[in-house]
Amino acid sequence: MNSNILWICSIAWMRNDNTYFPKAKYPEIVSGSAFQQAIIEGLEEQNNNIRILSDCNMFSGKRLKWSHNGKSQDIRVAGNGNRFLRIPTKIIELFKEIKKGNILNDIDYVFAYEMHLPYLYCLNKIKKINPKIKTVLICPDLCIYSDLDINKKPFKPFLKKIENKVVKRLLKDVDGYILFTEQMQEYFSEFNKPYIVVEGVYRDKYSLTPTTKKHFIMHAGSLHYNIGIEELISAFEQISNQTEELWFFGSGAMDQYIKEKAKTNKRIKHMGFVDPQQLFEYEKQATLLVNVRDPNAEYTKYSFPSKTFEYMASGTPFLTTDLPGIPIEYKDYLFTIENNSVDVIKAGLERALTLSDQEREKFGAKAQNFVLTQKNKYIQSKKFSDFLINLD
């Protein structure tokens, strides 16, 4: 396959020296960028040409030209940090680039990453300019379920309903969808469009050389309410093992809660947001990696935890609740617990910690081999290529 692809997104591109352009400042941009970069690199290794049209996300900045591979002609549009003007500014600036015409020269396909209004408007606009161009939405999660604190925000539920109606209208003109879980198709089924499920990809950017283990259990990512953090802390405080510590990496609404817990329990630490490369080194050092979101929560059907690949690639065992968005093929390589009640999490921690170091090492190595051989960028990007061929 040899096609010209326009990729519309928000992305922080990792350079060869492991620095980001633009600078990665929070966990969500790191995980989303990791997936996109791996797929883009995989597609380019299959002789596809990709041009990136990105925005500044929530940060302001001037329009600039850049290149992700030394030969592409990529554009980052100007941004506006004002939260009320951010979305309109994105739409206006992205439309400016599309209307110029040259960015669509020779383009066969357009991908947009995330079900984000500015990107959907762009796909709609491009179809009107050139109906022969095939448009594809990559949907890592459903925006109507992504805000876990929505009920605490005045007017947000009402605004989300309006947004959902606009999104549904714009989705009708998209040619196909790439979803992260099979359950997402419930939302898209009314459009009767082609789709595939690609739950993620492992980006091979960090050293896999084993390192000295330390005595800590690790949770990494956005630190929000309603994702099991309170239950995890309570369970940890009750385990019989008094050697292990509990380290949190990332930031979010629960920062202060965790810091207060750390004041009363010296085995709990809030490490903050660290460089992704350094984070992976911590993951290799940990005794156990954890993610204890409530599997009965509606949103867990419509998302695949992005940390899964990195956790598994680290070689450290991963304890997770049995989330419906995780396909069954992964289950042999994970320590799973049925829910995120305190007692169940405690039992899961105890079970993993009573294994010998050698048993945990062997289990982690099996998980590492699985993602390196079955979920690498070559295999996952090939699914994208095959999907595009079937769209024609």
C-alpha positions as CSV (number, residue, x, y, z in Angstrom):
1,M,0.0,0.0,0.0
2,N,1.3,3.4,-0.9
3,S,-1.1,6.2,0.0
4,N,-1.0,9.8,1.1
5,I,-2.6,10.4,4.4
6,L,-3.5,13.5,6.4
7,W,-3.6,13.0,10.2
8,I,-5.6,15.5,12.2
9,C,-4.9,15.4,15.9
10,S,-3.4,16.8,19.0
11,I,0.0,15.2,19.4
12,A,3.3,15.6,21.3
13,W,5.9,13.9,19.0
14,M,8.8,12.1,20.7
15,R,12.1,13.0,19.1
16,N,15.1,10.6,18.9
17,D,16.5,12.2,22.1
18,N,13.2,11.3,23.9
19,T,12.1,15.0,24.2
20,Y,8.7,16.0,23.0
21,F,7.4,18.6,20.4
22,P,5.5,20.4,21.8
23,K,6.4,19.7,25.4
24,A,4.3,17.0,27.0
25,K,2.8,18.5,30.2
26,Y,0.1,16.1,31.4
27,P,-0.6,12.3,31.3
28,E,-3.4,12.3,28.7
29,I,-1.3,13.9,25.9
30,V,1.5,11.4,26.5
31,S,-0.7,8.3,26.2
32,G,-2.6,9.6,23.2
33,S,0.6,10.7,21.5
34,A,2.3,7.3,22.1
35,F,-0.5,5.5,20.3
36,Q,-0.6,7.9,17.4
37,Q,3.2,8.0,16.9
38,A,3.5,4.3,16.9
39,I,0.8,3.8,14.3
40,I,2.1,6.7,12.1
41,E,5.6,5.2,12.1
42,G,4.2,1.7,11.3
43,L,2.2,3.1,8.4
44,E,5.2,5.0,7.1
45,E,7.3,1.8,7.2
46,Q,4.6,0.4,4.9
47,N,5.5,3.1,2.3
48,N,2.6,5.5,3.2
49,N,3.2,9.2,3.3
50,I,1.7,11.0,6.3
51,R,1.2,14.7,6.8
52,I,0.2,15.9,10.4
53,L,-2.2,18.7,11.0
54,S,-2.2,19.3,14.8
55,D,-3.5,21.8,17.2
56,C,-2.1,23.2,20.4
57,N,-4.6,21.4,22.5
58,M,-5.4,23.6,25.6
59,F,-2.3,25.7,25.3
60,S,-1.7,28.8,23.2
61,G,1.0,29.1,20.6
62,K,1.8,30.5,17.2
63,R,1.2,28.7,13.9
64,L,4.3,26.9,12.8
65,K,5.6,24.4,10.3
66,W,7.5,21.4,11.4
67,S,8.3,17.8,10.3
68,H,7.9,14.7,12.3
69,N,10.3,12.7,10.1
70,G,12.6,15.2,8.4
71,K,10.7,15.2,5.1
72,S,7.0,15.6,5.9
73,Q,5.4,19.1,5.7
74,D,3.4,19.2,9.0
75,I,1.5,22.1,10.5
76,R,0.7,23.1,14.0
77,V,-2.1,25.7,14.0
78,A,-2.2,28.7,16.4
79,G,-4.0,28.1,19.7
80,N,-5.8,30.1,22.3
81,G,-5.4,29.2,26.0
82,N,-8.8,30.8,26.9
83,R,-11.1,27.9,27.8
84,F,-14.1,29.6,26.3
85,L,-12.4,30.4,23.0
86,R,-10.3,27.3,22.7
87,I,-12.8,25.2,20.6
88,P,-13.9,28.0,18.2
89,T,-10.2,29.0,17.8
90,K,-9.3,25.4,16.9
91,I,-12.1,25.1,14.3
92,I,-11.2,28.5,12.7
93,E,-7.5,27.7,12.6
94,L,-7.9,24.2,11.3
95,F,-10.3,25.3,8.6
96,K,-7.8,28.0,7.5
97,E,-5.3,25.2,6.7
98,I,-7.8,23.1,4.9
99,K,-9.2,25.9,2.8
100,K,-5.7,26.8,1.6
101,G,-6.0,23.6,-0.5
102,N,-2.3,22.6,-0.7
103,I,-2.5,20.5,2.5
104,L,-5.1,18.3,0.7
105,N,-3.0,17.9,-2.4
106,D,-2.8,14.2,-3.4
107,I,-4.4,13.1,-0.1
108,D,-6.2,9.8,-0.3
109,Y,-7.3,9.3,3.3
110,V,-7.8,11.5,6.3
111,F,-7.6,10.2,9.9
112,A,-8.8,12.2,12.9
113,Y,-7.8,11.1,16.4
114,E,-10.5,11.4,19.0
115,M,-14.2,12.2,18.7
116,H,-13.4,15.9,19.2
117,L,-15.8,18.5,17.6
118,P,-13.1,20.5,15.8
119,Y,-11.7,17.3,14.2
120,L,-15.2,16.1,13.2
121,Y,-15.9,19.4,11.6
122,C,-12.7,19.1,9.7
123,L,-13.7,15.6,8.4
124,N,-17.0,17.0,7.3
125,K,-15.4,20.0,5.6
126,I,-12.9,17.8,3.7
127,K,-15.7,15.6,2.4
128,K,-17.4,18.6,1.0
129,I,-14.2,19.9,-0.7
130,N,-13.3,16.5,-2.1
131,P,-15.8,13.7,-1.7
132,K,-13.3,11.2,-3.1
133,I,-11.1,11.5,0.0
134,K,-12.0,8.7,2.5
135,T,-12.3,9.9,6.1
136,V,-11.7,7.8,9.2
137,L,-12.3,8.5,12.9
138,I,-10.0,6.9,15.4
139,C,-12.0,6.7,18.7
140,P,-10.0,5.9,21.8
141,D,-13.0,6.6,24.1
142,L,-16.5,8.1,23.9
143,C,-16.6,11.8,24.8
144,I,-20.0,11.4,26.4
145,Y,-18.4,9.1,29.1
146,S,-14.9,10.5,29.3
147,D,-15.6,13.2,31.9
148,L,-15.8,11.3,35.2
149,D,-16.6,14.4,37.2
150,I,-19.3,15.7,34.9
151,N,-22.1,15.7,37.5
152,K,-20.0,18.0,39.8
153,K,-19.8,20.7,37.1
154,P,-22.8,23.1,36.6
155,F,-24.3,23.0,33.1
156,K,-21.8,20.4,31.9
157,P,-24.4,17.6,31.5
158,F,-26.7,19.9,29.5
159,L,-23.8,21.0,27.3
160,K,-22.7,17.4,26.8
161,K,-26.2,16.5,25.5
162,I,-26.0,19.3,22.9
163,E,-22.5,18.2,22.0
164,N,-23.6,14.7,21.5
165,K,-26.3,15.7,19.1
166,V,-23.8,17.7,17.0
167,V,-21.4,14.8,17.1
168,K,-24.0,12.3,15.9
169,R,-24.8,14.6,12.9
170,L,-21.2,14.9,11.9
171,L,-20.5,11.2,12.3
172,K,-22.9,10.4,9.5
173,D,-20.5,11.6,6.9
174,V,-17.4,9.7,8.2
175,D,-16.5,6.8,6.0
176,G,-15.2,4.4,8.7
177,Y,-14.3,4.1,12.3
178,I,-11.3,2.5,14.2
179,L,-12.5,1.8,17.8
180,F,-10.6,0.8,20.9
181,T,-13.3,-1.7,22.2
182,E,-15.9,-3.8,20.5
183,Q,-18.6,-2.3,22.8
184,M,-18.1,1.1,21.3
185,Q,-19.9,-0.1,18.2
186,E,-23.1,0.2,20.2
187,Y,-22.8,3.9,19.8
188,F,-21.8,3.9,16.1
189,S,-24.1,1.1,14.9
190,E,-26.9,3.4,13.6
191,F,-24.5,4.7,10.9
192,N,-23.9,1.3,9.5
193,K,-20.3,2.1,8.5
194,P,-17.2,-0.2,8.3
195,Y,-15.2,-0.4,11.5
196,I,-12.4,-2.4,13.1
197,V,-11.2,-2.7,16.7
198,V,-7.6,-1.9,17.4
199,E,-7.3,-1.5,21.2
200,G,-3.9,0.1,21.2
201,V,-0.3,-0.5,20.4
202,Y,3.0,-0.8,22.2
203,R,5.5,1.9,21.3
204,D,9.0,0.5,21.5
205,K,10.8,3.7,22.6
206,Y,12.4,2.8,25.9
207,S,15.1,0.4,27.1
208,L,13.8,-3.0,28.1
209,T,17.0,-3.9,30.0
210,P,15.9,-5.3,33.4
211,T,16.7,-3.2,36.4
212,T,17.0,-3.7,40.1
213,K,13.7,-4.2,41.8
214,K,12.5,-2.0,44.7
215,H,9.7,-2.5,47.2
216,F,6.8,-0.4,45.8
217,I,3.4,-0.9,44.2
218,M,2.8,1.6,41.4
219,H,-0.2,3.5,40.0
220,A,0.4,5.8,37.0
221,G,-1.8,8.1,35.1
222,S,-4.5,10.8,35.7
223,L,-5.4,10.9,39.4
224,H,-9.2,11.4,39.3
225,Y,-12.0,10.5,41.5
226,N,-14.2,7.4,40.7
227,I,-11.2,5.3,39.3
228,G,-10.6,3.3,42.5
229,I,-7.8,5.4,44.1
230,E,-9.6,5.7,47.4
231,E,-10.3,2.0,47.5
232,L,-6.7,1.1,46.5
233,I,-5.3,3.2,49.4
234,S,-7.7,1.6,51.9
235,A,-6.8,-1.9,50.7
236,F,-3.1,-1.1,50.7
237,E,-3.3,0.1,54.3
238,Q,-4.8,-3.2,55.3
239,I,-2.4,-5.7,53.7
240,S,-0.1,-7.7,55.9
241,N,3.0,-6.9,53.9
242,Q,4.6,-3.8,55.6
243,T,7.7,-3.7,53.4
244,E,6.0,-2.5,50.2
245,E,5.1,1.2,49.6
246,L,2.4,2.6,47.3
247,W,3.6,5.2,44.8
248,F,1.3,7.4,42.7
249,F,2.6,9.0,39.5
250,G,0.6,11.7,37.6
251,S,-1.7,14.5,38.5
252,G,-5.4,15.3,38.8
253,A,-8.3,16.2,41.1
254,M,-7.1,13.7,43.8
255,D,-3.6,15.2,44.2
256,Q,-4.4,16.8,47.5
257,Y,-6.2,13.7,48.8
258,I,-3.2,11.5,48.1
259,K,-0.8,14.1,49.6
260,E,-2.8,14.2,52.8
261,K,-2.8,10.4,53.0
262,A,1.0,10.4,52.5
263,K,1.3,12.7,55.5
264,T,-0.3,10.1,57.8
265,N,1.3,7.0,56.1
266,K,4.9,7.3,55.1
267,R,4.6,4.3,52.9
268,I,2.3,6.3,50.5
269,K,4.0,8.7,48.1
270,H,2.8,11.2,45.5
271,M,5.5,11.4,42.9
272,G,3.8,13.8,40.5
273,F,4.2,14.0,36.8
274,V,7.6,12.7,35.7
275,D,9.2,12.4,32.3
276,P,7.7,9.4,30.4
277,Q,11.1,7.7,29.9
278,Q,11.8,8.0,33.6
279,L,8.3,6.7,34.4
280,F,9.0,3.5,32.4
281,E,12.2,3.0,34.5
282,Y,10.0,3.2,37.6
283,E,7.6,0.7,36.1
284,K,10.5,-1.7,35.6
285,Q,11.6,-1.2,39.3
286,A,8.2,-1.8,40.8
287,T,7.0,-5.0,42.5
288,L,3.5,-4.6,41.1
289,L,1.6,-2.2,38.8
290,V,-2.1,-1.5,39.4
291,N,-5.2,-0.2,37.8
292,V,-8.4,-0.7,39.8
293,R,-11.2,1.1,37.9
294,D,-14.7,-0.1,38.6
295,P,-15.6,-2.7,35.9
296,N,-19.3,-1.9,36.4
297,A,-18.9,1.7,35.5
298,E,-20.4,2.5,32.2
299,Y,-17.3,4.2,30.7
300,T,-15.1,1.1,31.2
301,K,-16.9,-0.6,28.3
302,Y,-15.9,2.1,26.0
303,S,-12.2,2.5,26.7
304,F,-9.1,0.4,26.7
305,P,-6.6,1.5,29.5
306,S,-3.7,3.0,27.5
307,K,-1.2,2.1,30.2
308,T,-1.8,-1.6,29.7
309,F,0.8,-1.9,26.9
310,E,3.5,0.0,28.7
311,Y,2.8,-1.8,32.0
312,M,3.0,-5.2,30.3
313,A,6.2,-4.3,28.3
314,S,8.0,-3.3,31.5
315,G,8.1,-6.9,32.6
316,T,6.5,-6.1,36.0
317,P,3.3,-8.0,36.8
318,F,0.1,-5.9,36.3
319,L,-2.9,-6.2,38.7
320,T,-6.2,-4.9,37.2
321,T,-9.9,-5.2,37.6
322,D,-11.5,-7.3,35.0
323,L,-12.6,-4.5,32.7
324,P,-15.0,-5.3,29.9
325,G,-13.0,-3.2,27.4
326,I,-10.0,-5.6,27.8
327,P,-10.2,-8.5,25.3
328,I,-10.0,-12.0,26.6
329,E,-6.7,-12.6,24.8
330,Y,-5.0,-10.4,27.4
331,K,-6.3,-12.2,30.5
332,D,-3.6,-14.9,30.6
333,Y,-1.0,-12.2,31.1
334,L,-2.7,-10.1,33.8
335,F,-3.5,-10.5,37.5
336,T,-7.3,-9.8,37.4
337,I,-9.8,-9.1,40.2
338,E,-13.5,-9.1,39.8
339,N,-14.3,-5.6,41.2
340,N,-12.7,-2.7,43.0
341,S,-14.1,-3.1,46.4
342,V,-11.6,-2.7,49.2
343,D,-11.7,-6.4,50.2
344,V,-11.2,-7.6,46.7
345,I,-8.3,-5.3,46.0
346,K,-6.7,-6.3,49.2
347,A,-7.0,-10.0,48.3
348,G,-5.5,-9.3,44.9
349,L,-2.6,-7.4,46.4
350,E,-2.0,-10.1,48.9
351,R,-2.1,-12.9,46.2
352,A,0.4,-11.1,44.0
353,L,2.8,-10.2,46.9
354,T,2.9,-13.7,48.3
355,L,4.4,-15.1,45.1
356,S,8.1,-15.4,45.0
357,D,10.3,-12.9,43.1
358,Q,11.0,-15.6,40.5
359,E,7.3,-16.3,40.0
360,R,6.5,-12.7,39.5
361,E,9.4,-12.3,37.2
362,K,8.3,-15.2,35.0
363,F,4.7,-13.9,34.9
364,G,5.9,-10.4,33.9
365,A,8.2,-11.8,31.2
366,K,5.2,-13.7,29.6
367,A,3.2,-10.4,29.5
368,Q,6.2,-8.5,28.0
369,N,6.7,-11.1,25.2
370,F,2.9,-10.9,24.4
371,V,2.9,-7.2,23.7
372,L,6.3,-7.1,22.0
373,T,5.3,-9.8,19.5
374,Q,1.6,-9.5,19.2
375,K,0.8,-5.8,19.7
376,N,3.7,-4.0,18.2
377,K,3.4,-1.1,15.7
378,Y,4.0,-3.3,12.7
379,I,1.1,-5.6,13.5
380,Q,-1.3,-3.0,14.7
381,S,-0.6,-0.5,11.8
382,K,-1.1,-3.3,9.3
383,K,-4.7,-3.5,10.6
384,F,-5.1,0.2,9.6
385,S,-3.7,-0.5,6.1
386,D,-6.0,-3.4,5.5
387,F,-9.0,-1.4,6.7
388,L,-8.2,1.4,4.3
389,I,-8.0,-1.0,1.4
390,N,-11.4,-2.4,2.3
391,L,-12.8,1.2,2.3
392,D,-12.1,1.6,-1.4
